[in-house]
Amino acid sequence: MTRLPDGARRRGRPWPLAPLLLAALALGCNSMGVRPPGEPKEDRGFLGWHFYAPFDTSEVKTVFVYFKTQTFHRDLQLQLTEAVQKEISKRTPYRVVGTPEQADSILTGTIIYANRNLMVEAPTNLPRQLTASVTVTLDWTHNPPTDAEKNRGPTMVAESVNFVPEVGETTLSAYTRAITSISQQIVDMMEAPWFNEDDVR
């Protein structure tokens, strides 16, 4: 092995630029939607595939969010509405509006189940570990909705969170974690592009 003189810097071989650019492009495309090449040729992109933005603003730009509940847990629907509104404002190009009249689209849903279940019981007959579960049905439509949107069924999103009262975790904190996770799942689903009846056919 050749020893460098004292004070001399060891210089590594520079990385090739082209493979790095291709890797960055591949990673970047993972966060983008892909539309298959079943489109007119003039609309096709690279190799017959069309890459579009994660959130489609071609048809809607504003959204009104409203949730209600069928459970006896007070204000849980208000907490979910606020969480979804914040997640939309933080992660999407859509603008949340306060009334349906101002919105191009309406995101509405119902909390159909919210309960806690005992998982592990302590020797003192007190709960050691519990699970808080929340289930929501929701629908995101144009305003006014199209005929296809009127006839389709709602989407269901559910989340279960374990919590341990002995270490200070409460039912409220568990429901907050479940609501946060559901709001993130809802906004994840909003990345899908809008399709009309012609696209379905």
C-alpha positions as semicolon CSV with decimal commas, in nm:
position;residue;x (nm);y (nm);z (nm)
1;M;0,000;0,000;0,000
2;T;0,136;0,339;-0,097
3;R;0,149;0,579;0,192
4;L;0,058;0,940;0,128
5;P;0,295;1,207;0,248
6;D;0,206;1,387;0,569
7;G;-0,042;1,669;0,508
8;A;-0,160;1,526;0,178
9;R;-0,534;1,467;0,139
10;R;-0,673;1,135;0,024
11;R;-0,908;1,204;-0,264
12;G;-1,174;0,949;-0,354
13;R;-1,286;0,884;-0,706
14;P;-1,581;1,115;-0,794
15;W;-1,923;0,951;-0,822
16;P;-2,067;0,929;-1,173
17;L;-2,341;1,189;-1,214
18;A;-2,577;0,999;-1,446
19;P;-2,661;0,706;-1,210
20;L;-2,730;0,950;-0,926
21;L;-2,971;1,149;-1,141
22;L;-3,153;0,831;-1,250
23;A;-3,183;0,713;-0,889
24;A;-3,322;1,051;-0,781
25;L;-3,573;1,043;-1,067
26;A;-3,686;0,692;-0,972
27;L;-3,732;0,789;-0,609
28;G;-3,920;1,102;-0,704
29;C;-4,158;0,911;-0,929
30;N;-4,260;0,686;-0,643
31;S;-4,455;0,973;-0,489
32;M;-4,631;1,055;-0,815
33;G;-4,933;0,887;-0,961
34;V;-4,912;0,690;-1,282
35;R;-5,181;0,661;-1,544
36;P;-5,158;0,357;-1,776
37;P;-5,108;0,398;-2,151
38;G;-5,474;0,343;-2,243
39;E;-5,508;0,708;-2,343
40;P;-5,495;0,886;-2,679
41;K;-5,139;0,901;-2,811
42;E;-5,127;1,279;-2,794
43;D;-5,188;1,260;-2,418
44;R;-4,925;1,000;-2,345
45;G;-4,606;1,085;-2,163
46;F;-4,275;0,904;-2,118
47;L;-4,284;0,555;-2,279
48;G;-4,664;0,570;-2,302
49;W;-4,712;0,646;-1,933
50;H;-4,838;0,976;-1,797
51;F;-4,711;1,106;-1,464
52;Y;-4,938;1,347;-1,281
53;A;-4,923;1,538;-0,954
54;P;-5,013;1,347;-0,634
55;F;-5,323;1,565;-0,585
56;D;-5,545;1,635;-0,885
57;T;-5,663;1,996;-0,905
58;S;-5,797;1,975;-1,260
59;E;-6,159;1,953;-1,146
60;V;-6,171;2,072;-0,783
61;K;-5,967;2,323;-0,589
62;T;-6,175;2,379;-0,275
63;V;-6,326;2,133;-0,027
64;F;-6,581;2,153;0,251
65;V;-6,525;1,903;0,534
66;Y;-6,801;1,780;0,763
67;F;-6,827;1,474;0,988
68;K;-7,106;1,354;1,215
69;T;-7,131;1,065;1,459
70;Q;-7,363;0,781;1,550
71;T;-7,180;0,709;1,876
72;F;-7,222;0,849;2,226
73;H;-6,868;0,990;2,247
74;R;-6,908;1,364;2,273
75;D;-6,735;1,595;2,023
76;L;-6,541;1,313;1,856
77;Q;-6,680;1,418;1,518
78;L;-6,562;1,775;1,577
79;Q;-6,215;1,648;1,657
80;L;-6,209;1,443;1,336
81;T;-6,335;1,736;1,127
82;E;-6,063;1,964;1,263
83;A;-5,791;1,699;1,216
84;V;-5,888;1,637;0,851
85;Q;-5,906;2,010;0,777
86;K;-5,555;2,064;0,919
87;E;-5,416;1,765;0,729
88;I;-5,566;1,889;0,401
89;S;-5,425;2,239;0,453
90;K;-5,083;2,102;0,543
91;R;-5,037;1,837;0,274
92;T;-5,254;1,922;-0,026
93;P;-5,304;2,212;-0,268
94;Y;-5,677;2,216;-0,188
95;R;-5,826;2,504;0,007
96;V;-6,063;2,426;0,293
97;V;-6,374;2,647;0,297
98;G;-6,633;2,702;0,567
99;T;-6,959;2,647;0,376
100;P;-7,073;2,402;0,105
101;E;-7,170;2,691;-0,123
102;Q;-6,804;2,797;-0,149
103;A;-6,672;2,448;-0,229
104;D;-6,604;2,263;-0,554
105;S;-6,615;1,935;-0,358
106;I;-6,759;1,803;-0,031
107;L;-6,584;1,557;0,199
108;T;-6,833;1,420;0,448
109;G;-6,849;1,117;0,672
110;T;-6,995;0,947;0,978
111;I;-6,827;0,793;1,281
112;I;-7,017;0,465;1,304
113;Y;-6,813;0,301;1,580
114;A;-6,601;0,432;1,868
115;N;-6,534;0,211;2,167
116;R;-6,263;0,078;2,397
117;N;-6,204;-0,288;2,477
118;L;-6,010;-0,456;2,755
119;M;-5,705;-0,645;2,631
120;V;-5,504;-0,725;2,947
121;E;-5,629;-0,724;3,306
122;A;-5,401;-0,665;3,604
123;P;-5,401;-0,899;3,908
124;T;-5,592;-0,626;4,092
125;N;-5,882;-0,663;3,842
126;L;-5,800;-0,319;3,698
127;P;-5,743;-0,270;3,324
128;R;-5,377;-0,289;3,231
129;Q;-5,402;-0,258;2,853
130;L;-5,697;-0,146;2,641
131;T;-5,771;-0,081;2,277
132;A;-5,954;0,225;2,146
133;S;-6,116;0,165;1,807
134;V;-6,274;0,416;1,568
135;T;-6,449;0,338;1,238
136;V;-6,556;0,605;0,989
137;T;-6,751;0,591;0,663
138;L;-6,684;0,877;0,425
139;D;-6,738;1,005;0,074
140;W;-6,571;1,278;-0,132
141;T;-6,782;1,410;-0,418
142;H;-6,812;1,699;-0,657
143;N;-7,046;1,978;-0,557
144;P;-7,304;1,896;-0,683
145;P;-7,227;1,522;-0,702
146;T;-7,232;1,341;-1,034
147;D;-7,474;1,055;-1,107
148;A;-7,200;0,798;-1,050
149;E;-7,112;0,953;-0,714
150;K;-7,475;0,947;-0,605
151;N;-7,499;0,573;-0,666
152;R;-7,169;0,456;-0,519
153;G;-7,124;0,336;-0,162
154;P;-6,915;0,507;0,105
155;T;-6,554;0,424;0,188
156;M;-6,472;0,281;0,530
157;V;-6,163;0,374;0,734
158;A;-6,081;0,219;1,073
159;E;-5,805;0,250;1,331
160;S;-5,729;0,075;1,662
161;V;-5,483;0,208;1,921
162;N;-5,351;0,028;2,228
163;F;-5,301;0,227;2,548
164;V;-5,189;0,151;2,904
165;P;-5,355;0,349;3,186
166;E;-5,084;0,244;3,434
167;V;-4,826;0,461;3,255
168;G;-5,057;0,763;3,230
169;E;-5,223;0,701;2,894
170;T;-5,592;0,787;2,886
171;T;-5,891;0,708;2,669
172;L;-5,884;1,065;2,540
173;S;-5,520;1,040;2,431
174;A;-5,590;0,706;2,261
175;Y;-5,885;0,846;2,066
176;T;-5,671;1,145;1,967
177;R;-5,407;0,913;1,823
178;A;-5,673;0,713;1,639
179;I;-5,833;1,028;1,495
180;T;-5,492;1,156;1,382
181;S;-5,418;0,830;1,202
182;I;-5,762;0,826;1,035
183;S;-5,722;1,185;0,914
184;Q;-5,386;1,093;0,757
185;Q;-5,542;0,791;0,585
186;I;-5,823;1,006;0,448
187;V;-5,584;1,259;0,298
188;D;-5,372;0,976;0,157
189;M;-5,679;0,857;-0,036
190;M;-5,734;1,209;-0,170
191;E;-5,418;1,170;-0,381
192;A;-5,610;0,956;-0,633
193;P;-5,705;1,149;-0,951
194;W;-6,062;1,243;-1,032
195;F;-6,235;1,020;-1,290
196;N;-6,560;1,085;-1,469
197;E;-6,800;0,842;-1,635
198;D;-6,608;0,851;-1,966
199;D;-6,286;0,747;-1,789
200;V;-6,465;0,453;-1,624
201;R;-6,607;0,334;-1,956
